[in-house]
């Protein structure tokens, strides 16, 4: 079941901002659980993208939910 790269990124950022993710590995595990393939999940590996996701994880951890 192939999903769009756009959907993968939206899901990754939404999960990073949810306050549930503590790391990029958490996001990858979440996406794999949602049905994304290992090849799709491995696209979350660029430095810039990883930094953006970690910034959102840190911001979510700071903000009271």
CHARMM-style PDB file with segment names, atoms N, HN, CA, C and O in Angstrom:
ATOM      1  N   UNK     1       0.855  -1.181   0.000  1.00  0.00      PROA
ATOM      2  CA  UNK     1       0.000   0.000   0.000  1.00  0.00      PROA
ATOM      3  C   UNK     1       0.893   1.234   0.000  1.00  0.00      PROA
ATOM      4  O   UNK     1       1.332   1.690   1.056  1.00  0.00      PROA
ATOM      5  N   UNK     2       1.152   1.755  -1.148  1.00  0.00      PROA
ATOM      6  HN  UNK     2       0.795   1.385  -2.006  1.00  0.00      PROA
ATOM      7  CA  UNK     2       2.009   2.933  -1.272  1.00  0.00      PROA
ATOM      8  C   UNK     2       1.225   4.199  -0.948  1.00  0.00      PROA
ATOM      9  O   UNK     2       0.094   4.381  -1.399  1.00  0.00      PROA
ATOM     10  N   UNK     3       1.832   5.047  -0.176  1.00  0.00      PROA
ATOM     11  HN  UNK     3       2.751   4.899   0.191  1.00  0.00      PROA
ATOM     12  CA  UNK     3       1.188   6.308   0.175  1.00  0.00      PROA
ATOM     13  C   UNK     3       2.025   7.443  -0.397  1.00  0.00      PROA
ATOM     14  O   UNK     3       3.195   7.263  -0.732  1.00  0.00      PROA
ATOM     15  N   UNK     4       1.419   8.590  -0.500  1.00  0.00      PROA
ATOM     16  HN  UNK     4       0.468   8.736  -0.227  1.00  0.00      PROA
ATOM     17  CA  UNK     4       2.131   9.709  -1.107  1.00  0.00      PROA
ATOM     18  C   UNK     4       3.194  10.248  -0.166  1.00  0.00      PROA
ATOM     19  O   UNK     4       3.036  10.206   1.054  1.00  0.00      PROA
ATOM     20  N   UNK     5       4.272  10.750  -0.737  1.00  0.00      PROA
ATOM     21  HN  UNK     5       4.401  10.784  -1.729  1.00  0.00      PROA
ATOM     22  CA  UNK     5       5.339  11.361   0.031  1.00  0.00      PROA
ATOM     23  C   UNK     5       4.793  12.551   0.817  1.00  0.00      PROA
ATOM     24  O   UNK     5       5.210  12.795   1.949  1.00  0.00      PROA
ATOM     25  N   UNK     6       3.868  13.283   0.221  1.00  0.00      PROA
ATOM     26  HN  UNK     6       3.530  13.084  -0.699  1.00  0.00      PROA
ATOM     27  CA  UNK     6       3.266  14.424   0.886  1.00  0.00      PROA
ATOM     28  C   UNK     6       2.544  13.977   2.156  1.00  0.00      PROA
ATOM     29  O   UNK     6       2.666  14.609   3.205  1.00  0.00      PROA
ATOM     30  N   UNK     7       1.793  12.887   2.051  1.00  0.00      PROA
ATOM     31  HN  UNK     7       1.694  12.374   1.199  1.00  0.00      PROA
ATOM     32  CA  UNK     7       1.085  12.356   3.212  1.00  0.00      PROA
ATOM     33  C   UNK     7       2.052  11.912   4.293  1.00  0.00      PROA
ATOM     34  O   UNK     7       1.804  12.111   5.482  1.00  0.00      PROA
ATOM     35  N   UNK     8       3.151  11.310   3.874  1.00  0.00      PROA
ATOM     36  HN  UNK     8       3.352  11.148   2.908  1.00  0.00      PROA
ATOM     37  CA  UNK     8       4.174  10.864   4.814  1.00  0.00      PROA
ATOM     38  C   UNK     8       4.729  12.050   5.593  1.00  0.00      PROA
ATOM     39  O   UNK     8       4.854  11.987   6.816  1.00  0.00      PROA
ATOM     40  N   UNK     9       5.060  13.123   4.895  1.00  0.00      PROA
ATOM     41  HN  UNK     9       4.958  13.174   3.901  1.00  0.00      PROA
ATOM     42  CA  UNK     9       5.608  14.302   5.565  1.00  0.00      PROA
ATOM     43  C   UNK     9       4.581  14.949   6.483  1.00  0.00      PROA
ATOM     44  O   UNK     9       4.908  15.355   7.598  1.00  0.00      PROA
ATOM     45  N   UNK    10       3.339  15.046   6.017  1.00  0.00      PROA
ATOM     46  HN  UNK    10       3.074  14.716   5.111  1.00  0.00      PROA
ATOM     47  CA  UNK    10       2.293  15.620   6.860  1.00  0.00      PROA
ATOM     48  C   UNK    10       2.131  14.815   8.137  1.00  0.00      PROA
ATOM     49  O   UNK    10       2.030  15.378   9.227  1.00  0.00      PROA
ATOM     50  N   UNK    11       2.106  13.507   8.000  1.00  0.00      PROA
ATOM     51  HN  UNK    11       2.188  13.049   7.115  1.00  0.00      PROA
ATOM     52  CA  UNK    11       1.959  12.621   9.157  1.00  0.00      PROA
ATOM     53  C   UNK    11       3.162  12.750  10.091  1.00  0.00      PROA
ATOM     54  O   UNK    11       3.005  12.782  11.311  1.00  0.00      PROA
ATOM     55  N   UNK    12       4.360  12.823   9.515  1.00  0.00      PROA
ATOM     56  HN  UNK    12       4.488  12.797   8.523  1.00  0.00      PROA
ATOM     57  CA  UNK    12       5.571  12.951  10.324  1.00  0.00      PROA
ATOM     58  C   UNK    12       5.556  14.249  11.136  1.00  0.00      PROA
ATOM     59  O   UNK    12       5.852  14.242  12.331  1.00  0.00      PROA
ATOM     60  N   UNK    13       5.211  15.352  10.487  1.00  0.00      PROA
ATOM     61  HN  UNK    13       4.970  15.358   9.516  1.00  0.00      PROA
ATOM     62  CA  UNK    13       5.179  16.637  11.194  1.00  0.00      PROA
ATOM     63  C   UNK    13       4.054  16.675  12.224  1.00  0.00      PROA
ATOM     64  O   UNK    13       4.232  17.212  13.317  1.00  0.00      PROA
ATOM     65  N   UNK    14       2.906  16.112  11.885  1.00  0.00      PROA
ATOM     66  HN  UNK    14       2.762  15.675  10.997  1.00  0.00      PROA
ATOM     67  CA  UNK    14       1.788  16.092  12.835  1.00  0.00      PROA
ATOM     68  C   UNK    14       2.173  15.293  14.078  1.00  0.00      PROA
ATOM     69  O   UNK    14       1.866  15.698  15.199  1.00  0.00      PROA
ATOM     70  N   UNK    15       2.839  14.169  13.881  1.00  0.00      PROA
ATOM     71  HN  UNK    15       3.089  13.840  12.970  1.00  0.00      PROA
ATOM     72  CA  UNK    15       3.241  13.348  15.027  1.00  0.00      PROA
ATOM     73  C   UNK    15       4.327  14.050  15.838  1.00  0.00      PROA
ATOM     74  O   UNK    15       4.315  13.992  17.068  1.00  0.00      PROA
ATOM     75  N   UNK    16       5.257  14.707  15.167  1.00  0.00      PROA
ATOM     76  HN  UNK    16       5.267  14.755  14.168  1.00  0.00      PROA
ATOM     77  CA  UNK    16       6.313  15.453  15.870  1.00  0.00      PROA
ATOM     78  C   UNK    16       5.697  16.547  16.742  1.00  0.00      PROA
ATOM     79  O   UNK    16       6.165  16.807  17.850  1.00  0.00      PROA
ATOM     80  N   UNK    17       4.655  17.175  16.235  1.00  0.00      PROA
ATOM     81  HN  UNK    17       4.275  16.963  15.335  1.00  0.00      PROA
ATOM     82  CA  UNK    17       4.011  18.277  16.957  1.00  0.00      PROA
ATOM     83  C   UNK    17       3.023  17.798  18.019  1.00  0.00      PROA
ATOM     84  O   UNK    17       2.548  18.594  18.830  1.00  0.00      PROA
ATOM     85  N   UNK    18       2.714  16.502  18.016  1.00  0.00      PROA
ATOM     86  HN  UNK    18       3.100  15.856  17.357  1.00  0.00      PROA
ATOM     87  CA  UNK    18       1.701  15.962  18.930  1.00  0.00      PROA
ATOM     88  C   UNK    18       2.185  15.882  20.380  1.00  0.00      PROA
ATOM     89  O   UNK    18       1.382  15.787  21.308  1.00  0.00      PROA
ATOM     90  N   UNK    19       3.518  15.922  20.564  1.00  0.00      PROA
ATOM     91  HN  UNK    19       4.171  16.000  19.810  1.00  0.00      PROA
ATOM     92  CA  UNK    19       4.058  15.764  21.902  1.00  0.00      PROA
ATOM     93  C   UNK    19       4.306  14.312  22.278  1.00  0.00      PROA
ATOM     94  O   UNK    19       4.810  14.032  23.365  1.00  0.00      PROA
ATOM     95  N   UNK    20       3.958  13.385  21.392  1.00  0.00      PROA
ATOM     96  HN  UNK    20       3.549  13.612  20.509  1.00  0.00      PROA
ATOM     97  CA  UNK    20       4.136  11.954  21.673  1.00  0.00      PROA
ATOM     98  C   UNK    20       5.502  11.438  21.229  1.00  0.00      PROA
ATOM     99  O   UNK    20       5.989  10.437  21.754  1.00  0.00      PROA
ATOM    100  N   UNK    21       6.116  12.114  20.268  1.00  0.00      PROA
ATOM    101  HN  UNK    21       5.720  12.927  19.842  1.00  0.00      PROA
ATOM    102  CA  UNK    21       7.408  11.673  19.732  1.00  0.00      PROA
ATOM    103  C   UNK    21       8.544  12.267  20.548  1.00  0.00      PROA
ATOM    104  O   UNK    21       8.506  13.439  20.920  1.00  0.00      PROA
ATOM    105  N   UNK    22       9.554  11.451  20.823  1.00  0.00      PROA
ATOM    106  HN  UNK    22       9.584  10.498  20.521  1.00  0.00      PROA
ATOM    107  CA  UNK    22      10.738  11.915  21.536  1.00  0.00      PROA
ATOM    108  C   UNK    22      11.951  11.963  20.624  1.00  0.00      PROA
ATOM    109  O   UNK    22      12.976  12.549  20.974  1.00  0.00      PROA
ATOM    110  N   UNK    23      11.836  11.345  19.451  1.00  0.00      PROA
ATOM    111  HN  UNK    23      11.004  10.868  19.167  1.00  0.00      PROA
ATOM    112  CA  UNK    23      12.980  11.267  18.540  1.00  0.00      PROA
ATOM    113  C   UNK    23      12.495  10.985  17.117  1.00  0.00      PROA
ATOM    114  O   UNK    23      11.322  10.694  16.885  1.00  0.00      PROA
ATOM    115  N   UNK    24      13.422  11.080  16.187  1.00  0.00      PROA
ATOM    116  HN  UNK    24      14.375  11.317  16.376  1.00  0.00      PROA
ATOM    117  CA  UNK    24      13.122  10.731  14.800  1.00  0.00      PROA
ATOM    118  C   UNK    24      12.757   9.246  14.721  1.00  0.00      PROA
ATOM    119  O   UNK    24      11.896   8.858  13.931  1.00  0.00      PROA
ATOM    120  N   UNK    25      13.409   8.425  15.535  1.00  0.00      PROA
ATOM    121  HN  UNK    25      14.108   8.740  16.176  1.00  0.00      PROA
ATOM    122  CA  UNK    25      13.095   6.988  15.558  1.00  0.00      PROA
ATOM    123  C   UNK    25      11.642   6.753  15.957  1.00  0.00      PROA
ATOM    124  O   UNK    25      10.982   5.872  15.406  1.00  0.00      PROA
ATOM    125  N   UNK    26      11.140   7.536  16.914  1.00  0.00      PROA
ATOM    126  HN  UNK    26      11.676   8.251  17.362  1.00  0.00      PROA
ATOM    127  CA  UNK    26       9.733   7.423  17.310  1.00  0.00      PROA
ATOM    128  C   UNK    26       8.827   7.736  16.127  1.00  0.00      PROA
ATOM    129  O   UNK    26       7.827   7.053  15.904  1.00  0.00      PROA
ATOM    130  N   UNK    27       9.179   8.768  15.372  1.00  0.00      PROA
ATOM    131  HN  UNK    27       9.991   9.322  15.553  1.00  0.00      PROA
ATOM    132  CA  UNK    27       8.364   9.153  14.213  1.00  0.00      PROA
ATOM    133  C   UNK    27       8.391   8.033  13.180  1.00  0.00      PROA
ATOM    134  O   UNK    27       7.355   7.680  12.616  1.00  0.00      PROA
ATOM    135  N   UNK    28       9.566   7.477  12.931  1.00  0.00      PROA
ATOM    136  HN  UNK    28      10.408   7.764  13.388  1.00  0.00      PROA
ATOM    137  CA  UNK    28       9.671   6.378  11.951  1.00  0.00      PROA
ATOM    138  C   UNK    28       8.828   5.186  12.379  1.00  0.00      PROA
ATOM    139  O   UNK    28       8.138   4.585  11.556  1.00  0.00      PROA
ATOM    140  N   UNK    29       8.880   4.840  13.670  1.00  0.00      PROA
ATOM    141  HN  UNK    29       9.441   5.328  14.338  1.00  0.00      PROA
ATOM    142  CA  UNK    29       8.099   3.709  14.178  1.00  0.00      PROA
ATOM    143  C   UNK    29       6.603   3.990  14.039  1.00  0.00      PROA
ATOM    144  O   UNK    29       5.831   3.104  13.673  1.00  0.00      PROA
ATOM    145  N   UNK    30       6.207   5.209  14.328  1.00  0.00      PROA
ATOM    146  HN  UNK    30       6.834   5.928  14.625  1.00  0.00      PROA
ATOM    147  CA  UNK    30       4.799   5.600  14.196  1.00  0.00      PROA
ATOM    148  C   UNK    30       4.337   5.455  12.753  1.00  0.00      PROA
ATOM    149  O   UNK    30       3.263   4.914  12.491  1.00  0.00      PROA
ATOM    150  N   UNK    31       5.146   5.936  11.820  1.00  0.00      PROA
ATOM    151  HN  UNK    31       6.018   6.376  12.032  1.00  0.00      PROA
ATOM    152  CA  UNK    31       4.789   5.866  10.399  1.00  0.00      PROA
ATOM    153  C   UNK    31       4.717   4.424   9.917  1.00  0.00      PROA
ATOM    154  O   UNK    31       3.826   4.067   9.146  1.00  0.00      PROA
ATOM    155  N   UNK    32       5.650   3.598  10.368  1.00  0.00      PROA
ATOM    156  HN  UNK    32       6.374   3.888  10.995  1.00  0.00      PROA
ATOM    157  CA  UNK    32       5.636   2.183   9.991  1.00  0.00      PROA
ATOM    158  C   UNK    32       4.348   1.530  10.505  1.00  0.00      PROA
ATOM    159  O   UNK    32       3.749   0.700   9.821  1.00  0.00      PROA
ATOM    160  N   UNK    33       3.933   1.912  11.709  1.00  0.00      PROA
ATOM    161  HN  UNK    33       4.420   2.586  12.265  1.00  0.00      PROA
ATOM    162  CA  UNK    33       2.696   1.391  12.274  1.00  0.00      PROA
ATOM    163  C   UNK    33       1.457   1.856  11.522  1.00  0.00      PROA
ATOM    164  O   UNK    33       0.411   1.211  11.581  1.00  0.00      PROA
ATOM    165  N   UNK    34       1.577   2.975  10.817  1.00  0.00      PROA
ATOM    166  HN  UNK    34       2.427   3.499  10.769  1.00  0.00      PROA
ATOM    167  CA  UNK    34       0.467   3.511  10.029  1.00  0.00      PROA
ATOM    168  C   UNK    34       0.401   2.891   8.633  1.00  0.00      PROA
ATOM    169  O   UNK    34      -0.501   3.204   7.857  1.00  0.00      PROA
ATOM    170  N   UNK    35       1.350   2.016   8.315  1.00  0.00      PROA
ATOM    171  HN  UNK    35       2.083   1.762   8.946  1.00  0.00      PROA
ATOM    172  CA  UNK    35       1.304   1.330   7.031  1.00  0.00      PROA
ATOM    173  C   UNK    35       2.284   1.820   5.992  1.00  0.00      PROA
ATOM    174  O   UNK    35       2.274   1.342   4.857  1.00  0.00      PROA
ATOM    175  N   UNK    36       3.134   2.768   6.360  1.00  0.00      PROA
ATOM    176  HN  UNK    36       3.142   3.156   7.281  1.00  0.00      PROA
ATOM    177  CA  UNK    36       4.150   3.225   5.408  1.00  0.00      PROA
ATOM    178  C   UNK    36       5.243   2.164   5.314  1.00  0.00      PROA
ATOM    179  O   UNK    36       5.589   1.531   6.312  1.00  0.00      PROA
ATOM    180  N   UNK    37       5.780   1.974   4.118  1.00  0.00      PROA
ATOM    181  HN  UNK    37       5.499   2.488   3.308  1.00  0.00      PROA
ATOM    182  CA  UNK    37       6.840   0.979   3.914  1.00  0.00      PROA
ATOM    183  C   UNK    37       8.159   1.487   4.483  1.00  0.00      PROA
ATOM    184  O   UNK    37       8.331   2.679   4.737  1.00  0.00      PROA
ATOM    185  N   UNK    38       9.084   0.552   4.674  1.00  0.00      PROA
ATOM    186  HN  UNK    38       8.945  -0.417   4.467  1.00  0.00      PROA
ATOM    187  CA  UNK    38      10.412   0.927   5.170  1.00  0.00      PROA
ATOM    188  C   UNK    38      11.089   1.892   4.208  1.00  0.00      PROA
ATOM    189  O   UNK    38      11.788   2.810   4.636  1.00  0.00      PROA
ATOM    190  N   UNK    39      10.885   1.689   2.911  1.00  0.00      PROA
ATOM    191  HN  UNK    39      10.317   0.942   2.563  1.00  0.00      PROA
ATOM    192  CA  UNK    39      11.486   2.582   1.909  1.00  0.00      PROA
ATOM    193  C   UNK    39      10.926   3.992   2.043  1.00  0.00      PROA
ATOM    194  O   UNK    39      11.664   4.968   1.917  1.00  0.00      PROA
ATOM    195  N   UNK    40       9.629   4.103   2.299  1.00  0.00      PROA
ATOM    196  HN  UNK    40       9.029   3.310   2.402  1.00  0.00      PROA
ATOM    197  CA  UNK    40       9.022   5.420   2.468  1.00  0.00      PROA
ATOM    198  C   UNK    40       9.519   6.080   3.752  1.00  0.00      PROA
ATOM    199  O   UNK    40       9.885   7.256   3.757  1.00  0.00      PROA
ATOM    200  N   UNK    41       9.527   5.319   4.826  1.00  0.00      PROA
ATOM    201  HN  UNK    41       9.230   4.365   4.823  1.00  0.00      PROA
ATOM    202  CA  UNK    41       9.945   5.860   6.122  1.00  0.00      PROA
ATOM    203  C   UNK    41      11.411   6.296   6.085  1.00  0.00      PROA
ATOM    204  O   UNK    41      11.788   7.267   6.741  1.00  0.00      PROA
ATOM    205  N   UNK    42      12.228   5.585   5.325  1.00  0.00      PROA
ATOM    206  HN  UNK    42      11.921   4.796   4.792  1.00  0.00      PROA
ATOM    207  CA  UNK    42      13.651   5.924   5.261  1.00  0.00      PROA
ATOM    208  C   UNK    42      13.900   7.257   4.562  1.00  0.00      PROA
ATOM    209  O   UNK    42      15.013   7.781   4.608  1.00  0.00      PROA
ATOM    210  N   UNK    43      12.873   7.811   3.915  1.00  0.00      PROA
ATOM    211  HN  UNK    43      11.969   7.386   3.877  1.00  0.00      PROA
ATOM    212  CA  UNK    43      13.016   9.127   3.285  1.00  0.00      PROA
ATOM    213  C   UNK    43      13.191  10.228   4.333  1.00  0.00      PROA
ATOM    214  O   UNK    43      13.624  11.330   3.998  1.00  0.00      PROA
ATOM    215  N   UNK    44      12.864   9.948   5.583  1.00  0.00      PROA
ATOM    216  HN  UNK    44      12.512   9.052   5.856  1.00  0.00      PROA
ATOM    217  CA  UNK    44      13.003  10.944   6.652  1.00  0.00      PROA
ATOM    218  C   UNK    44      14.429  10.928   7.175  1.00  0.00      PROA
ATOM    219  O   UNK    44      14.653  10.721   8.368  1.00  0.00      PROA
ATOM    220  N   UNK    45      15.384  11.143   6.301  1.00  0.00      PROA
ATOM    221  HN  UNK    45      15.202  11.311   5.332  1.00  0.00      PROA
ATOM    222  CA  UNK    45      16.766  11.012   6.732  1.00  0.00      PROA
ATOM    223  C   UNK    45      17.636  12.229   6.456  1.00  0.00      PROA
ATOM    224  O   UNK    45      18.777  12.280   6.915  1.00  0.00      PROA
ATOM    225  N   UNK    46      17.136  13.190   5.733  1.00  0.00      PROA
ATOM    226  HN  UNK    46      16.209  13.148   5.361  1.00  0.00      PROA
ATOM    227  CA  UNK    46      17.953  14.360   5.428  1.00  0.00      PROA
ATOM    228  C   UNK    46      18.202  15.222   6.653  1.00  0.00      PROA
ATOM    229  O   UNK    46      17.366  15.290   7.554  1.00  0.00      PROA
ATOM    230  N   UNK    47      19.343  15.873   6.683  1.00  0.00      PROA
ATOM    231  HN  UNK    47      20.022  15.818   5.951  1.00  0.00      PROA
ATOM    232  CA  UNK    47      19.707  16.717   7.831  1.00  0.00      PROA
ATOM    233  C   UNK    47      18.681  17.822   8.058  1.00  0.00      PROA
ATOM    234  O   UNK    47      18.248  18.046   9.188  1.00  0.00      PROA
ATOM    235  N   UNK    48      18.298  18.500   7.005  1.00  0.00      PROA
ATOM    236  HN  UNK    48      18.650  18.318   6.087  1.00  0.00      PROA
ATOM    237  CA  UNK    48      17.355  19.611   7.125  1.00  0.00      PROA
ATOM    238  C   UNK    48      16.001  19.134   7.639  1.00  0.00      PROA
ATOM    239  O   UNK    48      15.415  19.746   8.532  1.00  0.00      PROA
ATOM    240  N   UNK    49      15.511  18.036   7.067  1.00  0.00      PROA
ATOM    241  HN  UNK    49      15.986  17.539   6.341  1.00  0.00      PROA
ATOM    242  CA  UNK    49      14.222  17.498   7.492  1.00  0.00      PROA
ATOM    243  C   UNK    49      14.292  17.010   8.938  1.00  0.00      PROA
ATOM    244  O   UNK    49      13.383  17.268   9.727  1.00  0.00      PROA
ATOM    245  N   UNK    50      15.360  16.311   9.281  1.00  0.00      PROA
ATOM    246  HN  UNK    50      16.098  16.101   8.640  1.00  0.00      PROA
ATOM    247  CA  UNK    50      15.511  15.828  10.654  1.00  0.00      PROA
ATOM    248  C   UNK    50      15.542  16.985  11.641  1.00  0.00      PROA
ATOM    249  O   UNK    50      14.947  16.902  12.715  1.00  0.00      PROA
ATOM    250  N   UNK    51      16.228  18.057  11.287  1.00  0.00      PROA
ATOM    251  HN  UNK    51      16.712  18.124  10.414  1.00  0.00      PROA
ATOM    252  CA  UNK    51      16.296  19.235  12.158  1.00  0.00      PROA
ATOM    253  C   UNK    51      14.913  19.854  12.336  1.00  0.00      PROA
ATOM    254  O   UNK    51      14.536  20.222  13.449  1.00  0.00      PROA
ATOM    255  N   UNK    52      14.164  19.969  11.255  1.00  0.00      PROA
ATOM    256  HN  UNK    52      14.470  19.670  10.352  1.00  0.00      PROA
ATOM    257  CA  UNK    52      12.813  20.535  11.352  1.00  0.00      PROA
ATOM    258  C   UNK    52      11.929  19.680  12.258  1.00  0.00      PROA
ATOM    259  O   UNK    52      11.182  20.202  13.085  1.00  0.00      PROA
ATOM    260  N   UNK    53      12.024  18.368  12.093  1.00  0.00      PROA
ATOM    261  HN  UNK    53      12.632  17.944  11.421  1.00  0.00      PROA
ATOM    262  CA  UNK    53      11.215  17.478  12.926  1.00  0.00      PROA
ATOM    263  C   UNK    53      11.639  17.575  14.394  1.00  0.00      PROA
ATOM    264  O   UNK    53      10.789  17.631  15.283  1.00  0.00      PROA
ATOM    265  N   UNK    54      12.951  17.595  14.648  1.00  0.00      PROA
ATOM    266  HN  UNK    54      13.642  17.549  13.926  1.00  0.00      PROA
ATOM    267  CA  UNK    54      13.423  17.697  16.037  1.00  0.00      PROA
ATOM    268  C   UNK    54      13.024  19.031  16.658  1.00  0.00      PROA
ATOM    269  O   UNK    54      12.694  19.084  17.843  1.00  0.00      PROA
ATOM    270  N   UNK    55      13.049  20.103  15.880  1.00  0.00      PROA
ATOM    271  HN  UNK    55      13.317  20.060  14.918  1.00  0.00      PROA
ATOM    272  CA  UNK    55      12.609  21.411  16.395  1.00  0.00      PROA
ATOM    273  C   UNK    55      11.153  21.332  16.842  1.00  0.00      PROA
ATOM    274  O   UNK    55      10.785  21.892  17.874  1.00  0.00      PROA
ATOM    275  N   UNK    56      10.332  20.641  16.071  1.00  0.00      PROA
ATOM    276  HN  UNK    56      10.631  20.186  15.232  1.00  0.00      PROA
ATOM    277  CA  UNK    56       8.915  20.512  16.433  1.00  0.00      PROA
ATOM    278  C   UNK    56       8.734  19.615  17.648  1.00  0.00      PROA
ATOM    279  O   UNK    56       7.882  19.879  18.497  1.00  0.00      PROA
ATOM    280  N   UNK    57       9.533  18.554  17.734  1.00  0.00      PROA
ATOM    281  HN  UNK    57      10.224  18.339  17.044  1.00  0.00      PROA
ATOM    282  CA  UNK    57       9.472  17.678  18.911  1.00  0.00      PROA
ATOM    283  C   UNK    57       9.812  18.479  20.166  1.00  0.00      PROA
ATOM    284  O   UNK    57       9.115  18.393  21.177  1.00  0.00      PROA
ATOM    285  N   UNK    58      10.894  19.261  20.088  1.00  0.00      PROA
ATOM    286  HN  UNK    58      11.460  19.331  19.266  1.00  0.00      PROA
ATOM    287  CA  UNK    58      11.319  20.060  21.247  1.00  0.00      PROA
ATOM    288  C   UNK    58      10.281  21.105  21.614  1.00  0.00      PROA
ATOM    289  O   UNK    58      10.014  21.322  22.796  1.00  0.00      PROA
ATOM    290  N   UNK    59       9.692  21.757  20.617  1.00  0.00      PROA
ATOM    291  HN  UNK    59       9.909  21.581  19.657  1.00  0.00      PROA
ATOM    292  CA  UNK    59       8.664  22.769  20.876  1.00  0.00      PROA
ATOM    293  C   UNK    59       7.446  22.133  21.531  1.00  0.00      PROA
ATOM    294  O   UNK    59       6.862  22.703  22.452  1.00  0.00      PROA
ATOM    295  N   UNK    60       7.064  20.958  21.059  1.00  0.00      PROA
ATOM    296  HN  UNK    60       7.538  20.494  20.310  1.00  0.00      PROA
ATOM    297  CA  UNK    60       5.897  20.269  21.624  1.00  0.00      PROA
ATOM    298  C   UNK    60       6.171  19.849  23.067  1.00  0.00      PROA
ATOM    299  O   UNK    60       5.270  19.870  23.904  1.00  0.00      PROA
ATOM    300  N   UNK    61       7.409  19.470  23.354  1.00  0.00      PROA
ATOM    301  HN  UNK    61       8.142  19.453  22.673  1.00  0.00      PROA
ATOM    302  CA  UNK    61       7.762  19.065  24.713  1.00  0.00      PROA
ATOM    303  C   UNK    61       7.705  20.241  25.688  1.00  0.00      PROA
ATOM    304  O   UNK    61       7.418  20.057  26.871  1.00  0.00      PROA
ATOM    305  N   UNK    62       7.977  21.435  25.194  1.00  0.00      PROA
ATOM    306  HN  UNK    62       8.210  21.584  24.233  1.00  0.00      PROA
ATOM    307  CA  UNK    62       7.981  22.638  26.038  1.00  0.00      PROA
ATOM    308  C   UNK    62       6.576  23.179  26.288  1.00  0.00      PROA
ATOM    309  O   UNK    62       6.304  23.753  27.342  1.00  0.00      PROA
ATOM    310  N   UNK    63       5.692  22.993  25.319  1.00  0.00      PROA
ATOM    311  HN  UNK    63       5.913  22.526  24.463  1.00  0.00      PROA
ATOM    312  CA  UNK    63       4.374  23.607  25.443  1.00  0.00      PROA
ATOM    313  C   UNK    63       3.439  22.708  26.250  1.00  0.00      PROA
ATOM    314  O   UNK    63       3.386  21.499  26.024  1.00  0.00      PROA
ATOM    315  N   UNK    64       2.709  23.296  27.183  1.00  0.00      PROA
ATOM    316  HN  UNK    64       2.752  24.278  27.367  1.00  0.00      PROA
ATOM    317  CA  UNK    64       1.758  22.483  27.959  1.00  0.00      PROA
ATOM    318  C   UNK    64       0.596  22.050  27.078  1.00  0.00      PROA
ATOM    319  O   UNK    64       0.070  22.832  26.286  1.00  0.00      PROA
ATOM    320  N   UNK    65       0.209  20.796  27.230  1.00  0.00      PROA
ATOM    321  HN  UNK    65       0.636  20.160  27.874  1.00  0.00      PROA
ATOM    322  CA  UNK    65      -0.881  20.284  26.409  1.00  0.00      PROA
ATOM    323  C   UNK    65      -2.138  20.103  27.220  1.00  0.00      PROA
ATOM    324  OT1 UNK    65      -3.162  19.678  26.686  1.00  0.00      PROA
TER     325      UNK     65
END
